[in-house]
């Protein structure tokens, strides 16, 4: 699950390269959630699998206990793995939306993105070429108009005269 690793034989838990120190109940909760990764687990279900069947804790016992491993697992990470599903329970999931897409869908998105990039490059090149042509045409028209105006006024225009645009 993402970069969260639980070693059952040694009962050690790691997030990335950092080892997490968990109590027995925290370990049991996390182990059960990892076995059911992506599945929303109700408070009752967590209570049944982590505590004894005869245990009848208060309504917030799971809420209190789930916070301990959640804080240890998610502390210092932008990507949270333990999520509350309001009104239903808790879920352990890697919330990467790209992982929910099939390989075919990801390839289609990649292809479409590359095609859009090619279209943008072609349009930029066309705009660059056409804008150079437009500027050149405007310069030639202005130059002809200005020189024509000078000549109409009886002024001489020579090869050494330049008119800034």
C-alpha positions in Angstrom: 0.0 0.0 0.0 1.8 3.1 -1.3 5.0 3.2 0.8 3.4 1.6 3.9 4.8 -1.8 4.8 3.7 -4.2 7.5 6.0 -7.2 8.3 3.7 -9.8 9.9 6.6 -12.1 11.0 8.4 -9.3 12.9 5.4 -7.1 13.6 7.3 -4.1 12.3 5.6 -1.3 10.3 7.4 1.1 8.0 6.2 4.2 6.1 8.9 4.8 3.6 12.2 4.3 5.4 10.8 5.3 8.8 9.8 2.6 11.3 6.6 3.3 13.1 6.2 2.3 16.8 2.7 0.9 17.3 1.0 -0.5 20.3 -0.5 -4.0 20.0 -4.0 -2.6 19.3 -2.7 0.0 16.8 -0.8 -2.8 15.0 -3.9 -5.0 15.0 -6.1 -2.2 13.6 -3.5 -1.3 10.9 -3.0 -5.0 10.0 -6.8 -5.6 9.6 -7.1 -2.4 7.5 -4.2 -3.4 5.3 -5.8 -6.8 4.8 -8.9 -4.9 3.6 -7.2 -2.0 1.8 -9.7 0.0 -0.2 -12.7 -1.4 1.7 -14.7 0.9 4.0 -14.7 -0.8 7.4 -17.5 0.1 9.8 -16.8 0.8 13.5 -18.6 -2.5 14.3 -16.5 -4.5 11.9 -13.2 -3.0 13.3 -14.4 -3.6 16.8 -15.3 -7.3 16.1 -11.9 -8.0 14.5 -9.6 -6.1 16.7 -11.2 -6.5 20.1 -12.8 -9.5 21.6 -16.3 -10.3 20.5 -17.6 -9.7 24.1 -16.1 -6.2 24.1 -18.7 -3.5 24.2 -16.8 -0.3 24.3 -18.4 3.1 23.9 -19.3 4.5 20.6 -16.2 6.5 20.3 -13.6 3.8 21.3 -12.8 3.0 17.6 -12.7 6.8 16.8 -10.2 7.3 19.5 -8.1 4.3 18.7 -8.0 4.8 14.9 -6.5 8.3 15.4 -3.3 6.8 17.0 -2.1 4.7 14.0 -3.5 7.3 11.6 -1.3 10.0 13.2 1.7 7.8 13.1 1.1 6.6 9.6 0.3 9.9 8.0 2.4 12.3 10.1 4.7 14.3 8.0 3.3 13.1 4.7 1.1 15.0 2.2 -0.5 11.8 1.0 -2.8 10.5 3.7 -3.5 6.8 3.8 -6.1 6.4 6.5 -9.4 8.2 5.7 -12.6 8.7 7.5 -15.7 7.9 5.5 -18.3 10.1 7.3 -21.2 8.0 8.7 -19.7 4.7 7.5 -16.3 4.1 9.1 -12.7 4.1 7.9 -10.7 3.1 4.9 -7.0 2.6 4.2 -6.3 3.6 0.6 -3.8 5.3 -1.6 -5.7 8.2 -2.9 -4.0 8.4 -6.3 -6.7 9.0 -8.9 -4.4 7.7 -11.7 -4.2 4.3 -10.0 -8.0 3.9 -10.4 -7.7 4.1 -14.2 -7.1 1.1 -16.3 -3.9 0.9 -18.3 -5.8 1.4 -21.5 -7.4 4.6 -20.2 -4.0 5.9 -19.0 -2.5 5.2 -22.4 -5.4 7.0 -24.2 -4.9 10.0 -21.8 -1.2 10.0 -22.6 -1.8 9.8 -26.3 -4.4 12.6 -26.2 -2.1 14.8 -24.1 0.8 14.3 -26.6 -1.5 15.0 -29.6 -2.7 18.3 -27.9 1.0 19.2 -27.3 1.8 18.6 -31.0 -1.2 20.7 -32.1 0.0 23.5 -29.8 3.5 23.4 -31.2 2.2 23.4 -34.8 -0.1 26.4 -34.0 2.7 28.2 -32.3 4.9 27.7 -35.4 2.2 28.8 -37.7 1.4 31.9 -35.6 5.1 32.7 -35.5 5.5 32.4 -39.3 2.3 34.3 -40.0 3.0 37.0 -37.5 6.4 37.6 -39.1 4.7 37.8 -42.5 2.1 40.3 -41.1 4.8 42.4 -39.5 6.9 42.4 -42.7 3.8 43.4 -44.8 2.9 46.2 -42.3 6.5 47.5 -42.4 6.6 47.4 -46.2 3.2 49.2 -46.4 4.2 51.8 -43.9 7.5 52.3 -45.6 5.9 52.8 -49.0 3.3 55.1 -47.5 5.9 57.3 -45.7 8.3 57.4 -48.7 5.3 58.1 -50.9 4.3 61.0 -48.7 7.8 62.4 -48.7 7.9 62.2 -52.5 4.5 63.8 -52.7 5.8 66.7 -50.6 8.7 67.1 -53.0 11.3 65.6 -50.5 13.9 63.3 -51.8 14.3 59.9 -50.3 17.6 58.2 -50.7 19.1 54.9 -49.9 20.7 56.2 -46.7 17.5 57.3 -45.1 15.8 55.0 -42.6 12.5 55.6 -40.9 12.1 54.0 -37.5 8.8 52.1 -37.1 
